[in-house]
Each structure stands twice: as structure tokens, then as C-alpha cells.
Amino acid sequence: MSYYYVIGVRMDNRINNASGFQKVLTENGCKIKARLGLHEVSEDLCATDGMIILQPFGEKAEIEQLVKELNQLDGIKAKLIDLN
């Protein structure tokens, strides 16, 4: 059976919080298949908050631990979405 999980992440103040976020992602690199980062951009604006979508890999307990680690960071709110 295949498992389908997605981690949705909201990051506030990405300029200050991105380095801590990237550190956790690097430490868990073998648990992440894909990452997509989105933030508002226009001629007049480059938003300091954003959304990241992660496609995790591994057992559910490992993925839940990654979500827990992300939620311990300043300015980060992460949620596991179970699409099974």
C-alpha cells in the first residue's frame, strides 16, 4: 500500500526564520522527497511570509517527528496532512 502525506508549512518573517527552517530540512533531507516554496511577489511587494509544501518520505512516526521539530521553530506552523 502506498502512503500519501503532505506537510503544509506557514513561515512568518522568512528572512529571519529561513535559516533555522533550512537547518531542520537539511538534517531530515532523506525524509523529504519534494519541497515547494510560495510567497506573494509583485512589482510593489515581496512578502516576508510564505507557505512551503513538503512531500515527506518514511514511516508516519518519523514524519510526525519532523513536523514536531518544525513547530518548535520561531515563526513556523507546520501541519501533517494524511491523504490516505
Order of alpha helices (4+ residues) and beta strands (2+ residues): beta-alpha-beta-beta-alpha-beta
